[in-house]
Amino acid sequence: MVRIRLRRVGLKKQPSYRIVVANQESPRDGRYIEIIGFYNPRTEPIQIDIKEDRALYWLSVGAQPSEPVARLLEKAGTNGRLQRLRKGEAIEALAAEAAAQKAAAGPQSLKTRRPSPVGRPKAEAAAEGDNA
């Protein structure tokens, strides 16, 4: 069975995820068929970037999203477009609508919510630990 799921990337204690299409038996960070998006929970607001046309294609041929990916697809509006695709609308029109919606939202700030814990001088980390 083909699943749409998250693949962890990023440094230690600084996760970001790729949304990938992979075989169900593949390990979490193992082989995948295609990368269809990106998810970064560390930014404010959270960054979700999905290739709508590819996501709709894989969902239409039977790929099952994992629970976290299903929530992300719902947040991005892909599930509603999938229902319209099943009723007969063209995938190109739905992908163009998603691109227009993303463009209307404007640019996102990629500023992270908190500073990286990796690479700080030990004196700063120790002082912060004493204050907490």
C-alpha positions in Angstrom: 0.0 0.0 0.0 1.2 3.5 -0.8 1.1 6.1 2.0 1.6 9.8 2.1 3.5 10.6 5.2 6.1 12.8 6.9 9.9 12.3 6.5 12.0 14.0 9.2 14.8 16.2 8.0 16.8 18.9 9.8 19.3 19.1 12.6 19.1 17.6 16.0 16.3 19.2 18.0 15.3 21.3 14.9 12.9 19.2 13.0 11.3 20.0 9.7 9.5 17.5 7.5 9.1 16.5 3.9 5.8 15.2 2.8 6.5 12.1 0.8 4.8 9.3 -1.0 6.3 6.0 0.1 5.6 2.3 0.3 4.0 1.4 3.7 6.8 -1.0 4.6 9.6 1.6 4.0 11.2 3.0 7.2 10.3 6.6 8.2 13.4 8.2 6.7 14.0 5.4 4.1 13.0 5.1 0.5 10.3 7.1 -1.0 8.6 7.4 -4.4 8.2 11.2 -4.6 8.4 14.4 -2.5 5.2 16.3 -2.7 5.6 18.9 0.0 7.3 20.5 3.0 6.2 21.2 6.5 8.1 23.3 9.1 6.4 23.5 12.5 9.2 25.8 13.9 8.1 28.9 12.0 5.5 31.4 13.0 3.0 30.8 11.3 3.7 27.2 10.6 4.9 26.7 7.0 3.0 24.1 4.9 4.0 23.9 1.2 2.2 21.1 -0.8 2.3 20.5 -4.6 -1.4 20.3 -5.0 -1.4 18.6 -8.4 0.8 15.7 -7.2 -1.1 15.3 -3.9 -4.4 15.2 -5.7 -3.0 12.7 -8.2 -1.7 10.3 -5.5 -4.9 10.6 -3.5 -7.0 9.9 -6.6 -5.0 6.7 -7.4 -5.5 5.3 -3.8 -2.6 6.6 -1.7 -3.6 6.8 2.0 -2.4 9.8 4.0 -1.1 9.2 7.6 -3.0 11.0 10.4 -0.6 14.0 10.6 -0.6 14.4 6.8 -4.4 14.1 6.7 -4.6 17.1 9.2 -2.1 19.1 7.1 -4.1 18.3 3.9 -7.3 19.5 5.6 -5.6 22.7 6.8 -4.4 23.4 3.2 -7.8 22.7 1.7 -6.7 19.7 -0.4 -9.4 17.4 0.9 -12.2 19.7 -0.4 -10.5 19.8 -3.8 -10.1 16.0 -3.8 -13.9 15.7 -3.3 -14.4 18.1 -6.3 -11.9 16.1 -8.3 -13.9 12.9 -7.7 -17.1 14.7 -8.9 -15.4 15.4 -12.2 -13.6 18.7 -12.1 -10.2 18.9 -13.9 -7.1 18.5 -11.8 -5.4 21.4 -13.6 -8.2 23.8 -12.6 -8.0 22.6 -9.0 -4.2 23.0 -8.9 -4.5 26.5 -10.4 -7.1 27.4 -7.7 -4.7 26.2 -5.0 -1.8 28.3 -6.5 -4.0 31.3 -6.6 -5.1 30.8 -3.0 -1.4 30.5 -1.9 -0.5 33.6 -3.9 -3.3 35.6 -2.3 -2.1 34.6 1.2 1.1 36.6 0.6 4.7 35.8 1.6 5.4 34.0 4.8 8.0 34.9 7.3 10.4 32.1 7.9 11.5 33.4 11.3 11.6 30.5 13.8 9.7 30.7 17.1 12.7 30.0 19.2 16.5 30.2 18.8 18.4 27.0 17.9 19.7 25.1 20.9 22.6 23.8 18.8 25.7 26.0 18.5 25.2 28.3 21.4 28.1 28.9 23.7 28.1 26.8 26.8 28.2 29.8 29.1 24.9 31.1 27.6 23.2 27.7 27.9 24.4 27.3 31.5 23.2 30.8 32.4 19.8 30.1 30.9 19.6 26.9 32.8 20.2 28.7 36.1 17.5 31.2 35.4 14.9 28.6 34.7 
